[in-house]
């Protein structure tokens, strides 16, 4: 089939890189890219495996409120905070 194709700049650049690596014609490069792309589009999507992480209690906060960052830093560094 003969057709006119307008390629985005990034697609054209990728095809040029592919052509230079393997010494392919533009027709060969486009056909190979379309074959691979269409195969992946037609393939069944991979089934997702649900993974779970069990929660664990870490206990209460050891330094009180975490709202004041300066106080948290002072307490963690051992400085007396007014």
mmCIF file of the N, C-alpha and C atoms, coordinates in Angstrom:
data_MODEL
# 
_entry.id   MODEL 
# 
loop_
_atom_site.group_PDB 
_atom_site.id 
_atom_site.type_symbol 
_atom_site.label_atom_id 
_atom_site.label_alt_id 
_atom_site.label_comp_id 
_atom_site.label_asym_id 
_atom_site.label_entity_id 
_atom_site.label_seq_id 
_atom_site.pdbx_PDB_ins_code 
_atom_site.Cartn_x 
_atom_site.Cartn_y 
_atom_site.Cartn_z 
_atom_site.occupancy 
_atom_site.B_iso_or_equiv 
_atom_site.pdbx_formal_charge 
_atom_site.auth_seq_id 
_atom_site.auth_comp_id 
_atom_site.auth_asym_id 
_atom_site.auth_atom_id 
_atom_site.pdbx_PDB_model_num 
ATOM 1   N N  . UNK A 1 1  ? 0.851  -1.173 0.000  1.00 0.00 ? 1  UNK A N  1 
ATOM 2   C CA . UNK A 1 1  ? 0.000  0.000  0.000  1.00 0.00 ? 1  UNK A CA 1 
ATOM 3   C C  . UNK A 1 1  ? 0.896  1.236  0.000  1.00 0.00 ? 1  UNK A C  1 
ATOM 4   N N  . UNK A 1 2  ? 0.532  2.185  -0.794 1.00 0.00 ? 2  UNK A N  1 
ATOM 5   C CA . UNK A 1 2  ? 1.273  3.446  -0.865 1.00 0.00 ? 2  UNK A CA 1 
ATOM 6   C C  . UNK A 1 2  ? 0.469  4.514  -0.159 1.00 0.00 ? 2  UNK A C  1 
ATOM 7   N N  . UNK A 1 3  ? 1.144  5.276  0.699  1.00 0.00 ? 3  UNK A N  1 
ATOM 8   C CA . UNK A 1 3  ? 0.455  6.342  1.409  1.00 0.00 ? 3  UNK A CA 1 
ATOM 9   C C  . UNK A 1 3  ? 1.440  7.437  1.781  1.00 0.00 ? 3  UNK A C  1 
ATOM 10  N N  . UNK A 1 4  ? 0.917  8.596  2.114  1.00 0.00 ? 4  UNK A N  1 
ATOM 11  C CA . UNK A 1 4  ? 1.746  9.690  2.588  1.00 0.00 ? 4  UNK A CA 1 
ATOM 12  C C  . UNK A 1 4  ? 1.628  9.736  4.098  1.00 0.00 ? 4  UNK A C  1 
ATOM 13  N N  . UNK A 1 5  ? 2.746  9.861  4.756  1.00 0.00 ? 5  UNK A N  1 
ATOM 14  C CA . UNK A 1 5  ? 2.784  9.819  6.209  1.00 0.00 ? 5  UNK A CA 1 
ATOM 15  C C  . UNK A 1 5  ? 3.475  11.075 6.723  1.00 0.00 ? 5  UNK A C  1 
ATOM 16  N N  . UNK A 1 6  ? 2.868  11.735 7.692  1.00 0.00 ? 6  UNK A N  1 
ATOM 17  C CA . UNK A 1 6  ? 3.504  12.878 8.334  1.00 0.00 ? 6  UNK A CA 1 
ATOM 18  C C  . UNK A 1 6  ? 3.944  12.434 9.714  1.00 0.00 ? 6  UNK A C  1 
ATOM 19  N N  . UNK A 1 7  ? 5.253  12.467 9.957  1.00 0.00 ? 7  UNK A N  1 
ATOM 20  C CA . UNK A 1 7  ? 5.812  11.993 11.221 1.00 0.00 ? 7  UNK A CA 1 
ATOM 21  C C  . UNK A 1 7  ? 6.135  13.162 12.139 1.00 0.00 ? 7  UNK A C  1 
ATOM 22  N N  . UNK A 1 8  ? 5.928  12.951 13.433 1.00 0.00 ? 8  UNK A N  1 
ATOM 23  C CA . UNK A 1 8  ? 6.374  13.936 14.418 1.00 0.00 ? 8  UNK A CA 1 
ATOM 24  C C  . UNK A 1 8  ? 7.900  13.946 14.405 1.00 0.00 ? 8  UNK A C  1 
ATOM 25  N N  . UNK A 1 9  ? 8.471  15.059 14.830 1.00 0.00 ? 9  UNK A N  1 
ATOM 26  C CA . UNK A 1 9  ? 9.933  15.225 14.776 1.00 0.00 ? 9  UNK A CA 1 
ATOM 27  C C  . UNK A 1 9  ? 10.659 14.154 15.587 1.00 0.00 ? 9  UNK A C  1 
ATOM 28  N N  . UNK A 1 10 ? 10.129 13.798 16.767 1.00 0.00 ? 10 UNK A N  1 
ATOM 29  C CA . UNK A 1 10 ? 10.804 12.798 17.590 1.00 0.00 ? 10 UNK A CA 1 
ATOM 30  C C  . UNK A 1 10 ? 10.753 11.411 16.957 1.00 0.00 ? 10 UNK A C  1 
ATOM 31  N N  . UNK A 1 11 ? 9.656  11.102 16.281 1.00 0.00 ? 11 UNK A N  1 
ATOM 32  C CA . UNK A 1 11 ? 9.530  9.805  15.603 1.00 0.00 ? 11 UNK A CA 1 
ATOM 33  C C  . UNK A 1 11 ? 10.478 9.744  14.410 1.00 0.00 ? 11 UNK A C  1 
ATOM 34  N N  . UNK A 1 12 ? 10.547 10.825 13.654 1.00 0.00 ? 12 UNK A N  1 
ATOM 35  C CA . UNK A 1 12 ? 11.454 10.871 12.508 1.00 0.00 ? 12 UNK A CA 1 
ATOM 36  C C  . UNK A 1 12 ? 12.905 10.730 12.948 1.00 0.00 ? 12 UNK A C  1 
ATOM 37  N N  . UNK A 1 13 ? 13.262 11.368 14.057 1.00 0.00 ? 13 UNK A N  1 
ATOM 38  C CA . UNK A 1 13 ? 14.632 11.270 14.563 1.00 0.00 ? 13 UNK A CA 1 
ATOM 39  C C  . UNK A 1 13 ? 14.933 9.849  15.020 1.00 0.00 ? 13 UNK A C  1 
ATOM 40  N N  . UNK A 1 14 ? 13.983 9.203  15.686 1.00 0.00 ? 14 UNK A N  1 
ATOM 41  C CA . UNK A 1 14 ? 14.185 7.817  16.135 1.00 0.00 ? 14 UNK A CA 1 
ATOM 42  C C  . UNK A 1 14 ? 14.339 6.882  14.937 1.00 0.00 ? 14 UNK A C  1 
ATOM 43  N N  . UNK A 1 15 ? 13.542 7.098  13.897 1.00 0.00 ? 15 UNK A N  1 
ATOM 44  C CA . UNK A 1 15 ? 13.678 6.280  12.687 1.00 0.00 ? 15 UNK A CA 1 
ATOM 45  C C  . UNK A 1 15 ? 15.032 6.498  12.025 1.00 0.00 ? 15 UNK A C  1 
ATOM 46  N N  . UNK A 1 16 ? 15.498 7.736  11.976 1.00 0.00 ? 16 UNK A N  1 
ATOM 47  C CA . UNK A 1 16 ? 16.818 8.014  11.397 1.00 0.00 ? 16 UNK A CA 1 
ATOM 48  C C  . UNK A 1 16 ? 17.924 7.317  12.181 1.00 0.00 ? 16 UNK A C  1 
ATOM 49  N N  . UNK A 1 17 ? 17.841 7.370  13.519 1.00 0.00 ? 17 UNK A N  1 
ATOM 50  C CA . UNK A 1 17 ? 18.852 6.679  14.334 1.00 0.00 ? 17 UNK A CA 1 
ATOM 51  C C  . UNK A 1 17 ? 18.830 5.173  14.077 1.00 0.00 ? 17 UNK A C  1 
ATOM 52  N N  . UNK A 1 18 ? 17.632 4.597  13.996 1.00 0.00 ? 18 UNK A N  1 
ATOM 53  C CA . UNK A 1 18 ? 17.497 3.168  13.719 1.00 0.00 ? 18 UNK A CA 1 
ATOM 54  C C  . UNK A 1 18 ? 18.067 2.827  12.351 1.00 0.00 ? 18 UNK A C  1 
ATOM 55  N N  . UNK A 1 19 ? 17.782 3.644  11.364 1.00 0.00 ? 19 UNK A N  1 
ATOM 56  C CA . UNK A 1 19 ? 18.284 3.405  10.005 1.00 0.00 ? 19 UNK A CA 1 
ATOM 57  C C  . UNK A 1 19 ? 19.806 3.440  9.959  1.00 0.00 ? 19 UNK A C  1 
ATOM 58  N N  . UNK A 1 20 ? 20.415 4.377  10.655 1.00 0.00 ? 20 UNK A N  1 
ATOM 59  C CA . UNK A 1 20 ? 21.872 4.514  10.646 1.00 0.00 ? 20 UNK A CA 1 
ATOM 60  C C  . UNK A 1 20 ? 22.553 3.327  11.328 1.00 0.00 ? 20 UNK A C  1 
ATOM 61  N N  . UNK A 1 21 ? 21.930 2.807  12.378 1.00 0.00 ? 21 UNK A N  1 
ATOM 62  C CA . UNK A 1 21 ? 22.526 1.679  13.100 1.00 0.00 ? 21 UNK A CA 1 
ATOM 63  C C  . UNK A 1 21 ? 22.527 0.408  12.271 1.00 0.00 ? 21 UNK A C  1 
ATOM 64  N N  . UNK A 1 22 ? 21.444 0.181  11.534 1.00 0.00 ? 22 UNK A N  1 
ATOM 65  C CA . UNK A 1 22 ? 21.326 -1.096 10.838 1.00 0.00 ? 22 UNK A CA 1 
ATOM 66  C C  . UNK A 1 22 ? 21.360 -1.012 9.335  1.00 0.00 ? 22 UNK A C  1 
ATOM 67  N N  . UNK A 1 23 ? 21.627 0.156  8.785  1.00 0.00 ? 23 UNK A N  1 
ATOM 68  C CA . UNK A 1 23 ? 21.684 0.328  7.336  1.00 0.00 ? 23 UNK A CA 1 
ATOM 69  C C  . UNK A 1 23 ? 20.385 -0.125 6.677  1.00 0.00 ? 23 UNK A C  1 
ATOM 70  N N  . UNK A 1 24 ? 19.240 0.359  7.212  1.00 0.00 ? 24 UNK A N  1 
ATOM 71  C CA . UNK A 1 24 ? 17.922 0.035  6.667  1.00 0.00 ? 24 UNK A CA 1 
ATOM 72  C C  . UNK A 1 24 ? 17.432 1.192  5.798  1.00 0.00 ? 24 UNK A C  1 
ATOM 73  N N  . UNK A 1 25 ? 16.545 0.845  4.868  1.00 0.00 ? 25 UNK A N  1 
ATOM 74  C CA . UNK A 1 25 ? 15.874 1.897  4.113  1.00 0.00 ? 25 UNK A CA 1 
ATOM 75  C C  . UNK A 1 25 ? 14.763 2.476  4.988  1.00 0.00 ? 25 UNK A C  1 
ATOM 76  N N  . UNK A 1 26 ? 14.243 3.622  4.588  1.00 0.00 ? 26 UNK A N  1 
ATOM 77  C CA . UNK A 1 26 ? 13.147 4.227  5.343  1.00 0.00 ? 26 UNK A CA 1 
ATOM 78  C C  . UNK A 1 26 ? 11.942 3.291  5.356  1.00 0.00 ? 26 UNK A C  1 
ATOM 79  N N  . UNK A 1 27 ? 11.659 2.670  4.229  1.00 0.00 ? 27 UNK A N  1 
ATOM 80  C CA . UNK A 1 27 ? 10.526 1.742  4.138  1.00 0.00 ? 27 UNK A CA 1 
ATOM 81  C C  . UNK A 1 27 ? 10.697 0.585  5.109  1.00 0.00 ? 27 UNK A C  1 
ATOM 82  N N  . UNK A 1 28 ? 11.890 -0.007 5.155  1.00 0.00 ? 28 UNK A N  1 
ATOM 83  C CA . UNK A 1 28 ? 12.146 -1.127 6.070  1.00 0.00 ? 28 UNK A CA 1 
ATOM 84  C C  . UNK A 1 28 ? 12.011 -0.698 7.528  1.00 0.00 ? 28 UNK A C  1 
ATOM 85  N N  . UNK A 1 29 ? 12.542 0.474  7.839  1.00 0.00 ? 29 UNK A N  1 
ATOM 86  C CA . UNK A 1 29 ? 12.496 0.964  9.216  1.00 0.00 ? 29 UNK A CA 1 
ATOM 87  C C  . UNK A 1 29 ? 11.060 1.230  9.661  1.00 0.00 ? 29 UNK A C  1 
ATOM 88  N N  . UNK A 1 30 ? 10.269 1.874  8.810  1.00 0.00 ? 30 UNK A N  1 
ATOM 89  C CA . UNK A 1 30 ? 8.875  2.174  9.152  1.00 0.00 ? 30 UNK A CA 1 
ATOM 90  C C  . UNK A 1 30 ? 8.082  0.882  9.298  1.00 0.00 ? 30 UNK A C  1 
ATOM 91  N N  . UNK A 1 31 ? 8.259  -0.051 8.372  1.00 0.00 ? 31 UNK A N  1 
ATOM 92  C CA . UNK A 1 31 ? 7.528  -1.313 8.458  1.00 0.00 ? 31 UNK A CA 1 
ATOM 93  C C  . UNK A 1 31 ? 7.882  -2.097 9.710  1.00 0.00 ? 31 UNK A C  1 
ATOM 94  N N  . UNK A 1 32 ? 9.150  -2.151 10.052 1.00 0.00 ? 32 UNK A N  1 
ATOM 95  C CA . UNK A 1 32 ? 9.553  -2.887 11.253 1.00 0.00 ? 32 UNK A CA 1 
ATOM 96  C C  . UNK A 1 32 ? 9.004  -2.220 12.516 1.00 0.00 ? 32 UNK A C  1 
ATOM 97  N N  . UNK A 1 33 ? 9.073  -0.903 12.568 1.00 0.00 ? 33 UNK A N  1 
ATOM 98  C CA . UNK A 1 33 ? 8.556  -0.180 13.726 1.00 0.00 ? 33 UNK A CA 1 
ATOM 99  C C  . UNK A 1 33 ? 7.049  -0.379 13.860 1.00 0.00 ? 33 UNK A C  1 
ATOM 100 N N  . UNK A 1 34 ? 6.333  -0.311 12.749 1.00 0.00 ? 34 UNK A N  1 
ATOM 101 C CA . UNK A 1 34 ? 4.884  -0.522 12.791 1.00 0.00 ? 34 UNK A CA 1 
ATOM 102 C C  . UNK A 1 34 ? 4.532  -1.945 13.203 1.00 0.00 ? 34 UNK A C  1 
ATOM 103 N N  . UNK A 1 35 ? 5.267  -2.927 12.682 1.00 0.00 ? 35 UNK A N  1 
ATOM 104 C CA . UNK A 1 35 ? 5.003  -4.322 13.073 1.00 0.00 ? 35 UNK A CA 1 
ATOM 105 C C  . UNK A 1 35 ? 5.166  -4.517 14.580 1.00 0.00 ? 35 UNK A C  1 
ATOM 106 N N  . UNK A 1 36 ? 6.290  -4.031 15.105 1.00 0.00 ? 36 UNK A N  1 
ATOM 107 C CA . UNK A 1 36 ? 6.538  -4.195 16.544 1.00 0.00 ? 36 UNK A CA 1 
ATOM 108 C C  . UNK A 1 36 ? 5.513  -3.430 17.376 1.00 0.00 ? 36 UNK A C  1 
ATOM 109 N N  . UNK A 1 37 ? 5.210  -2.215 16.953 1.00 0.00 ? 37 UNK A N  1 
ATOM 110 C CA . UNK A 1 37 ? 4.246  -1.414 17.692 1.00 0.00 ? 37 UNK A CA 1 
ATOM 111 C C  . UNK A 1 37 ? 2.854  -2.012 17.667 1.00 0.00 ? 37 UNK A C  1 
ATOM 112 N N  . UNK A 1 38 ? 2.427  -2.493 16.503 1.00 0.00 ? 38 UNK A N  1 
ATOM 113 C CA . UNK A 1 38 ? 1.099  -3.088 16.401 1.00 0.00 ? 38 UNK A CA 1 
ATOM 114 C C  . UNK A 1 38 ? 1.005  -4.381 17.197 1.00 0.00 ? 38 UNK A C  1 
ATOM 115 N N  . UNK A 1 39 ? 2.087  -5.170 17.200 1.00 0.00 ? 39 UNK A N  1 
ATOM 116 C CA . UNK A 1 39 ? 2.099  -6.396 18.008 1.00 0.00 ? 39 UNK A CA 1 
ATOM 117 C C  . UNK A 1 39 ? 1.911  -6.071 19.487 1.00 0.00 ? 39 UNK A C  1 
ATOM 118 N N  . UNK A 1 40 ? 2.596  -5.051 19.955 1.00 0.00 ? 40 UNK A N  1 
ATOM 119 C CA . UNK A 1 40 ? 2.482  -4.702 21.367 1.00 0.00 ? 40 UNK A CA 1 
ATOM 120 C C  . UNK A 1 40 ? 1.107  -4.112 21.688 1.00 0.00 ? 40 UNK A C  1 
ATOM 121 N N  . UNK A 1 41 ? 0.502  -3.408 20.730 1.00 0.00 ? 41 UNK A N  1 
ATOM 122 C CA . UNK A 1 41 ? -0.839 -2.867 20.948 1.00 0.00 ? 41 UNK A CA 1 
ATOM 123 C C  . UNK A 1 41 ? -1.900 -3.965 20.975 1.00 0.00 ? 41 UNK A C  1 
ATOM 124 N N  . UNK A 1 42 ? -1.691 -5.015 20.175 1.00 0.00 ? 42 UNK A N  1 
ATOM 125 C CA . UNK A 1 42 ? -2.659 -6.101 20.100 1.00 0.00 ? 42 UNK A CA 1 
ATOM 126 C C  . UNK A 1 42 ? -2.487 -7.125 21.210 1.00 0.00 ? 42 UNK A C  1 
ATOM 127 N N  . UNK A 1 43 ? -1.332 -7.133 21.849 1.00 0.00 ? 43 UNK A N  1 
ATOM 128 C CA . UNK A 1 43 ? -1.063 -8.129 22.890 1.00 0.00 ? 43 UNK A CA 1 
ATOM 129 C C  . UNK A 1 43 ? -1.957 -7.892 24.100 1.00 0.00 ? 43 UNK A C  1 
ATOM 130 N N  . UNK A 1 44 ? -2.259 -8.981 24.786 1.00 0.00 ? 44 UNK A N  1 
ATOM 131 C CA . UNK A 1 44 ? -3.040 -8.882 26.017 1.00 0.00 ? 44 UNK A CA 1 
ATOM 132 C C  . UNK A 1 44 ? -2.209 -8.144 27.056 1.00 0.00 ? 44 UNK A C  1 
ATOM 133 N N  . UNK A 1 45 ? -2.830 -7.238 27.776 1.00 0.00 ? 45 UNK A N  1 
ATOM 134 C CA . UNK A 1 45 ? -2.068 -6.547 28.822 1.00 0.00 ? 45 UNK A CA 1 
ATOM 135 C C  . UNK A 1 45 ? -1.647 -7.535 29.906 1.00 0.00 ? 45 UNK A C  1 
ATOM 136 N N  . UNK A 1 46 ? -0.468 -7.314 30.431 1.00 0.00 ? 46 UNK A N  1 
ATOM 137 C CA . UNK A 1 46 ? 0.045  -8.190 31.482 1.00 0.00 ? 46 UNK A CA 1 
ATOM 138 C C  . UNK A 1 46 ? -0.848 -8.071 32.712 1.00 0.00 ? 46 UNK A C  1 
ATOM 139 N N  . UNK A 1 47 ? -1.107 -9.200 33.338 1.00 0.00 ? 47 UNK A N  1 
ATOM 140 C CA . UNK A 1 47 ? -1.928 -9.172 34.537 1.00 0.00 ? 47 UNK A CA 1 
ATOM 141 C C  . UNK A 1 47 ? -1.117 -8.575 35.676 1.00 0.00 ? 47 UNK A C  1 
ATOM 142 N N  . UNK A 1 48 ? -1.777 -7.736 36.440 1.00 0.00 ? 48 UNK A N  1 
ATOM 143 C CA . UNK A 1 48 ? -1.098 -7.092 37.555 1.00 0.00 ? 48 UNK A CA 1 
ATOM 144 C C  . UNK A 1 48 ? -1.168 -7.991 38.776 1.00 0.00 ? 48 UNK A C  1 
ATOM 145 N N  . UNK A 1 49 ? -0.060 -8.131 39.435 1.00 0.00 ? 49 UNK A N  1 
ATOM 146 C CA . UNK A 1 49 ? -0.007 -8.903 40.664 1.00 0.00 ? 49 UNK A CA 1 
ATOM 147 C C  . UNK A 1 49 ? -0.139 -7.924 41.818 1.00 0.00 ? 49 UNK A C  1 
ATOM 148 N N  . UNK A 1 50 ? -1.139 -8.168 42.653 1.00 0.00 ? 50 UNK A N  1 
ATOM 149 C CA . UNK A 1 50 ? -1.339 -7.282 43.791 1.00 0.00 ? 50 UNK A CA 1 
ATOM 150 C C  . UNK A 1 50 ? -0.343 -7.639 44.880 1.00 0.00 ? 50 UNK A C  1 
ATOM 151 N N  . UNK A 1 51 ? 0.361  -6.639 45.329 1.00 0.00 ? 51 UNK A N  1 
ATOM 152 C CA . UNK A 1 51 ? 1.337  -6.841 46.394 1.00 0.00 ? 51 UNK A CA 1 
ATOM 153 C C  . UNK A 1 51 ? 0.900  -6.048 47.606 1.00 0.00 ? 51 UNK A C  1 
ATOM 154 N N  . UNK A 1 52 ? 1.048  -6.648 48.765 1.00 0.00 ? 52 UNK A N  1 
ATOM 155 C CA . UNK A 1 52 ? 0.632  -5.991 49.998 1.00 0.00 ? 52 UNK A CA 1 
ATOM 156 C C  . UNK A 1 52 ? 1.787  -5.998 50.989 1.00 0.00 ? 52 UNK A C  1 
ATOM 157 N N  . UNK A 1 53 ? 1.855  -4.948 51.754 1.00 0.00 ? 53 UNK A N  1 
ATOM 158 C CA . UNK A 1 53 ? 2.833  -4.858 52.832 1.00 0.00 ? 53 UNK A CA 1 
ATOM 159 C C  . UNK A 1 53 ? 2.049  -4.719 54.131 1.00 0.00 ? 53 UNK A C  1 
ATOM 160 N N  . UNK A 1 54 ? 2.330  -5.605 55.065 1.00 0.00 ? 54 UNK A N  1 
ATOM 161 C CA . UNK A 1 54 ? 1.637  -5.538 56.341 1.00 0.00 ? 54 UNK A CA 1 
ATOM 162 C C  . UNK A 1 54 ? 2.133  -4.345 57.138 1.00 0.00 ? 54 UNK A C  1 
ATOM 163 N N  . UNK A 1 55 ? 1.196  -3.704 57.810 1.00 0.00 ? 55 UNK A N  1 
ATOM 164 C CA . UNK A 1 55 ? 1.549  -2.567 58.645 1.00 0.00 ? 55 UNK A CA 1 
ATOM 165 C C  . UNK A 1 55 ? 2.148  -3.035 59.966 1.00 0.00 ? 55 UNK A C  1 
ATOM 166 N N  . UNK A 1 56 ? 2.906  -2.168 60.583 1.00 0.00 ? 56 UNK A N  1 
ATOM 167 C CA . UNK A 1 56 ? 3.512  -2.477 61.869 1.00 0.00 ? 56 UNK A CA 1 
ATOM 168 C C  . UNK A 1 56 ? 3.457  -1.219 62.728 1.00 0.00 ? 56 UNK A C  1 
ATOM 169 N N  . UNK A 1 57 ? 3.189  -1.399 63.995 1.00 0.00 ? 57 UNK A N  1 
ATOM 170 C CA . UNK A 1 57 ? 3.120  -0.253 64.894 1.00 0.00 ? 57 UNK A CA 1 
ATOM 171 C C  . UNK A 1 57 ? 4.534  0.152  65.295 1.00 0.00 ? 57 UNK A C  1 
ATOM 172 N N  . UNK A 1 58 ? 4.838  1.415  65.148 1.00 0.00 ? 58 UNK A N  1 
ATOM 173 C CA . UNK A 1 58 ? 6.151  1.925  65.518 1.00 0.00 ? 58 UNK A CA 1 
ATOM 174 C C  . UNK A 1 58 ? 6.118  2.626  66.870 1.00 0.00 ? 58 UNK A C  1 
ATOM 175 N N  . UNK A 1 59 ? 4.972  2.612  67.522 1.00 0.00 ? 59 UNK A N  1 
ATOM 176 C CA . UNK A 1 59 ? 4.848  3.265  68.818 1.00 0.00 ? 59 UNK A CA 1 
ATOM 177 C C  . UNK A 1 59 ? 4.584  4.742  68.655 1.00 0.00 ? 59 UNK A C  1 
ATOM 178 N N  . UNK A 1 60 ? 4.531  5.419  69.776 1.00 0.00 ? 60 UNK A N  1 
ATOM 179 C CA . UNK A 1 60 ? 4.264  6.848  69.759 1.00 0.00 ? 60 UNK A CA 1 
ATOM 180 C C  . UNK A 1 60 ? 5.492  7.656  69.408 1.00 0.00 ? 60 UNK A C  1 
ATOM 181 N N  . UNK A 1 61 ? 5.275  8.922  69.160 1.00 0.00 ? 61 UNK A N  1 
ATOM 182 C CA . UNK A 1 61 ? 6.363  9.832  68.842 1.00 0.00 ? 61 UNK A CA 1 
ATOM 183 C C  . UNK A 1 61 ? 7.171  10.104 70.107 1.00 0.00 ? 61 UNK A C  1 
ATOM 184 N N  . UNK A 1 62 ? 8.473  10.019 70.042 1.00 0.00 ? 62 UNK A N  1 
ATOM 185 C CA . UNK A 1 62 ? 9.333  10.159 71.217 1.00 0.00 ? 62 UNK A CA 1 
ATOM 186 C C  . UNK A 1 62 ? 9.639  11.603 71.583 1.00 0.00 ? 62 UNK A C  1 
ATOM 187 N N  . UNK A 1 63 ? 9.368  12.537 70.694 1.00 0.00 ? 63 UNK A N  1 
ATOM 188 C CA . UNK A 1 63 ? 9.742  13.921 70.988 1.00 0.00 ? 63 UNK A CA 1 
ATOM 189 C C  . UNK A 1 63 ? 8.550  14.864 71.052 1.00 0.00 ? 63 UNK A C  1 
ATOM 190 N N  . UNK A 1 64 ? 7.376  14.344 71.214 1.00 0.00 ? 64 UNK A N  1 
ATOM 191 C CA . UNK A 1 64 ? 6.209  15.210 71.321 1.00 0.00 ? 64 UNK A CA 1 
ATOM 192 C C  . UNK A 1 64 ? 5.695  15.633 69.966 1.00 0.00 ? 64 UNK A C  1 
ATOM 193 N N  . UNK A 1 65 ? 5.386  16.902 69.807 1.00 0.00 ? 65 UNK A N  1 
ATOM 194 C CA . UNK A 1 65 ? 4.800  17.419 68.575 1.00 0.00 ? 65 UNK A CA 1 
ATOM 195 C C  . UNK A 1 65 ? 5.863  17.605 67.496 1.00 0.00 ? 65 UNK A C  1 
ATOM 196 N N  . UNK A 1 66 ? 5.481  17.284 66.276 1.00 0.00 ? 66 UNK A N  1 
ATOM 197 C CA . UNK A 1 66 ? 6.378  17.479 65.130 1.00 0.00 ? 66 UNK A CA 1 
ATOM 198 C C  . UNK A 1 66 ? 6.024  18.726 64.336 1.00 0.00 ? 66 UNK A C  1 
ATOM 199 N N  . UNK A 1 67 ? 5.142  19.573 64.900 1.00 0.00 ? 67 UNK A N  1 
ATOM 200 C CA . UNK A 1 67 ? 4.682  20.766 64.192 1.00 0.00 ? 67 UNK A CA 1 
ATOM 201 C C  . UNK A 1 67 ? 5.759  21.838 64.074 1.00 0.00 ? 67 UNK A C  1 
ATOM 202 N N  . UNK A 1 68 ? 6.637  21.935 65.060 1.00 0.00 ? 68 UNK A N  1 
ATOM 203 C CA . UNK A 1 68 ? 7.682  22.960 65.056 1.00 0.00 ? 68 UNK A CA 1 
ATOM 204 C C  . UNK A 1 68 ? 9.007  22.309 64.680 1.00 0.00 ? 68 UNK A C  1 
ATOM 205 N N  . UNK A 1 69 ? 9.449  22.516 63.454 1.00 0.00 ? 69 UNK A N  1 
ATOM 206 C CA . UNK A 1 69 ? 10.659 21.864 62.942 1.00 0.00 ? 69 UNK A CA 1 
ATOM 207 C C  . UNK A 1 69 ? 11.884 22.284 63.747 1.00 0.00 ? 69 UNK A C  1 
ATOM 208 N N  . UNK A 1 70 ? 11.964 23.540 64.127 1.00 0.00 ? 70 UNK A N  1 
ATOM 209 C CA . UNK A 1 70 ? 13.124 24.015 64.902 1.00 0.00 ? 70 UNK A CA 1 
ATOM 210 C C  . UNK A 1 70 ? 13.211 23.278 66.236 1.00 0.00 ? 70 UNK A C  1 
ATOM 211 N N  . UNK A 1 71 ? 12.073 23.066 66.869 1.00 0.00 ? 71 UNK A N  1 
ATOM 212 C CA . UNK A 1 71 ? 12.063 22.348 68.150 1.00 0.00 ? 71 UNK A CA 1 
ATOM 213 C C  . UNK A 1 71 ? 12.462 20.889 67.956 1.00 0.00 ? 71 UNK A C  1 
ATOM 214 N N  . UNK A 1 72 ? 11.965 20.265 66.924 1.00 0.00 ? 72 UNK A N  1 
ATOM 215 C CA . UNK A 1 72 ? 12.312 18.864 66.645 1.00 0.00 ? 72 UNK A CA 1 
ATOM 216 C C  . UNK A 1 72 ? 13.807 18.738 66.426 1.00 0.00 ? 72 UNK A C  1 
ATOM 217 N N  . UNK A 1 73 ? 14.401 19.646 65.648 1.00 0.00 ? 73 UNK A N  1 
ATOM 218 C CA . UNK A 1 73 ? 15.852 19.600 65.398 1.00 0.00 ? 73 UNK A CA 1 
ATOM 219 C C  . UNK A 1 73 ? 16.641 19.834 66.687 1.00 0.00 ? 73 UNK A C  1 
ATOM 220 N N  . UNK A 1 74 ? 16.189 20.766 67.487 1.00 0.00 ? 74 UNK A N  1 
ATOM 221 C CA . UNK A 1 74 ? 16.883 21.053 68.748 1.00 0.00 ? 74 UNK A CA 1 
ATOM 222 C C  . UNK A 1 74 ? 16.842 19.854 69.675 1.00 0.00 ? 74 UNK A C  1 
ATOM 223 N N  . UNK A 1 75 ? 15.684 19.216 69.790 1.00 0.00 ? 75 UNK A N  1 
ATOM 224 C CA . UNK A 1 75 ? 15.556 18.046 70.668 1.00 0.00 ? 75 UNK A CA 1 
ATOM 225 C C  . UNK A 1 75 ? 16.397 16.899 70.133 1.00 0.00 ? 75 UNK A C  1 
ATOM 226 N N  . UNK A 1 76 ? 16.368 16.672 68.821 1.00 0.00 ? 76 UNK A N  1 
ATOM 227 C CA . UNK A 1 76 ? 17.112 15.545 68.263 1.00 0.00 ? 76 UNK A CA 1 
ATOM 228 C C  . UNK A 1 76 ? 18.627 15.758 68.359 1.00 0.00 ? 76 UNK A C  1 
ATOM 229 N N  . UNK A 1 77 ? 19.073 17.001 68.380 1.00 0.00 ? 77 UNK A N  1 
ATOM 230 C CA . UNK A 1 77 ? 20.504 17.288 68.486 1.00 0.00 ? 77 UNK A CA 1 
ATOM 231 C C  . UNK A 1 77 ? 20.947 17.458 69.925 1.00 0.00 ? 77 UNK A C  1 
ATOM 232 N N  . UNK A 1 78 ? 20.010 17.346 70.860 1.00 0.00 ? 78 UNK A N  1 
ATOM 233 C CA . UNK A 1 78 ? 20.354 17.397 72.260 1.00 0.00 ? 78 UNK A CA 1 
ATOM 234 C C  . UNK A 1 78 ? 20.494 18.785 72.839 1.00 0.00 ? 78 UNK A C  1 
ATOM 235 N N  . UNK A 1 79 ? 20.034 19.801 72.147 1.00 0.00 ? 79 UNK A N  1 
ATOM 236 C CA . UNK A 1 79 ? 20.133 21.158 72.646 1.00 0.00 ? 79 UNK A CA 1 
ATOM 237 C C  . UNK A 1 79 ? 18.947 21.450 73.568 1.00 0.00 ? 79 UNK A C  1 
ATOM 238 N N  . UNK A 1 80 ? 19.154 22.301 74.547 1.00 0.00 ? 80 UNK A N  1 
ATOM 239 C CA . UNK A 1 80 ? 18.059 22.716 75.418 1.00 0.00 ? 80 UNK A CA 1 
ATOM 240 C C  . UNK A 1 80 ? 17.222 23.719 74.647 1.00 0.00 ? 80 UNK A C  1 
ATOM 241 N N  . UNK A 1 81 ? 15.954 23.418 74.500 1.00 0.00 ? 81 UNK A N  1 
ATOM 242 C CA . UNK A 1 81 ? 15.066 24.320 73.750 1.00 0.00 ? 81 UNK A CA 1 
ATOM 243 C C  . UNK A 1 81 ? 14.230 25.123 74.737 1.00 0.00 ? 81 UNK A C  1 
ATOM 244 N N  . UNK A 1 82 ? 14.218 26.484 74.628 1.00 0.00 ? 82 UNK A N  1 
ATOM 245 C CA . UNK A 1 82 ? 13.482 27.306 75.616 1.00 0.00 ? 82 UNK A CA 1 
ATOM 246 C C  . UNK A 1 82 ? 11.993 27.101 75.541 1.00 0.00 ? 82 UNK A C  1 
# 
